[in-house]
Amino acid sequence: MQIWNVKSILDWAINYFKNKEIPHPRLSAELLLSSVLKLTRINLYLNYNRVLNKQELALYKKYILKRLQHVPIQYILKEAYFRKIKLYVDTGVLIPRPETELIIDKVFQLLKDNPAMGKINILEIGTGSGAISISIAYEISGELGIPDIPWQVIATDNNAGVLEIAEKNARDILDSSKFEKLEFIECDLVPETDSDFFKCFEKKFNIIVSNPPYISEEDYKNLPREIKEYEPKSALLAGETGFEIYEKILLKIKPYLSPEFCYILFETDPGKSTSLRKMSEDIIGPKTIGIEKDHNQRDRIMIIEV
Ligand SMILES: C[S@@+](CC[C@H](N)C(=O)[O-])C[C@H]1O[C@@H](n2cnc3c(N)ncnc32)[C@H](O)[C@@H]1O
């Protein structure tokens, strides 16, 4: 019987993935093996001669078979890393993307530049796994330069199953004092103006963050198999043009905007930023609109100063 050690099985898996044209063959092989052996990727290389036992081999084989079906690694391992936290994910929620991490830096920068006097109310629309809201809550008090002010984060989604995952993540990641300041609400973008919620938060939100679905029907057809077959369509597809949800948010959010200190932050597709700017100007009439580039120098975060 063949004996498999870390080196031989990695070589085999990388080669196998390459032959089957699986994206990122080395990364896939290493991440899956790291998880099976509970070793970091670097430690795989320091344990090249470690022999795999029967259970480890069986689990690795199971993961490899899933990867051959193009299942994203995060869904195979049921975990995704985002900034400083590790989230539970499954095919019910979008896998949080590295470029989305930038929106949190922007939130913290605004809080540093505009030390507000009272409580800060932050609203996230379309929370998915909870990546953005939980990161804000997790990092806010430790962030250097942010005044020690009271805060609250409200995160919405229109999908009850998604919110269950987000809430589970929040409970697992945050300590109880922070968990209490984060509230999840099921609604269409934001609660209607005849709700008790509105009575509480009319003109009260200082920062509104959203990475909404912004893919057009045409672009959706051309997405890679990994995304189209496994990630929730409702988290990606906005409609025929891709601007439908942005427009709905801008219209629906107006009565919630604080007249004192208020910013709307959108993640955007680089190809949509010019039209989104125009739409935001027309609907909100903001003081300023800025764009932050991602690590590839592409327009990524739109900052609308109300
Ligand atoms: C692109 S995903 C973003 C998820 C997460 N915020 C992130 O950045 O990884 C968009 C999210 O918006 C939610 N969504 C779509 N339409 C919505 C609506 N009308 N009201 C509230 N949430 C909505 C989807 O369920 C999904 O979780």
The ligand as an SDF file (V2000), in Angstrom:
LIG
                    3D

 27 29  0  0  0  0  0  0  0  0999 V2000
  -23.0960   41.3420   -2.2080 C   0  0  0  0  0  0  0  0  0  0  0  0
  -23.8610   40.5810   -0.8130 S   0  0  0  0  0  0  0  0  0  0  0  0
  -22.8890   41.3570    0.4710 C   0  0  0  0  0  0  0  0  0  0  0  0
  -22.7620   40.5210    1.7160 C   0  0  0  0  0  0  0  0  0  0  0  0
  -21.7920   41.0940    2.7400 C   0  0  0  0  0  0  0  0  0  0  0  0
  -22.1900   42.4220    3.1800 N   0  0  0  0  0  0  0  0  0  0  0  0
  -20.3920   41.1450    2.1610 C   0  0  0  0  0  0  0  0  0  0  0  0
  -19.9400   42.2510    1.8180 O   0  0  0  0  0  0  0  0  0  0  0  0
  -19.7400   40.0960    2.0620 O   0  0  0  0  0  0  0  0  0  0  0  0
  -25.4170   41.4150   -0.7530 C   0  0  0  0  0  0  0  0  0  0  0  0
  -26.3530   41.0270    0.3920 C   0  0  0  0  0  0  0  0  0  0  0  0
  -27.5290   41.8400    0.2590 O   0  0  0  0  0  0  0  0  0  0  0  0
  -28.6630   41.0660    0.5680 C   0  0  0  0  0  0  0  0  0  0  0  0
  -29.8060   41.6890   -0.1100 N   0  0  0  0  0  0  0  0  0  0  0  0
  -30.1600   41.6030   -1.4170 C   0  0  0  0  0  0  0  0  0  0  0  0
  -31.2820   42.3030   -1.6450 N   0  0  0  0  0  0  0  0  0  0  0  0
  -31.6490   42.8450   -0.4560 C   0  0  0  0  0  0  0  0  0  0  0  0
  -32.7420   43.6580   -0.0390 C   0  0  0  0  0  0  0  0  0  0  0  0
  -33.6750   44.0780   -0.8920 N   0  0  0  0  0  0  0  0  0  0  0  0
  -32.8140   44.0150    1.2580 N   0  0  0  0  0  0  0  0  0  0  0  0
  -31.8880   43.6170    2.1440 C   0  0  0  0  0  0  0  0  0  0  0  0
  -30.8240   42.8330    1.7990 N   0  0  0  0  0  0  0  0  0  0  0  0
  -30.7050   42.4600    0.5250 C   0  0  0  0  0  0  0  0  0  0  0  0
  -28.3360   39.6770    0.0740 C   0  0  0  0  0  0  0  0  0  0  0  0
  -29.1150   38.6950    0.7420 O   0  0  0  0  0  0  0  0  0  0  0  0
  -26.8380   39.5930    0.4140 C   0  0  0  0  0  0  0  0  0  0  0  0
  -26.6380   39.0370    1.6810 O   0  0  0  0  0  0  0  0  0  0  0  0
  1  2  1  0
  2  3  1  0
  2 10  1  0
  3  4  1  0
  4  5  1  0
  5  6  1  0
  5  7  1  0
  7  8  2  0
  7  9  1  0
 10 11  1  0
 11 12  1  0
 11 26  1  0
 12 13  1  0
 13 14  1  0
 13 24  1  0
 14 15  1  0
 14 23  1  0
 15 16  2  0
 16 17  1  0
 17 18  1  0
 17 23  2  0
 18 19  1  0
 18 20  2  0
 20 21  1  0
 21 22  2  0
 22 23  1  0
 24 25  1  0
 24 26  1  0
 26 27  1  0
M  CHG  2   2   1   9  -1
M  END
$$$$
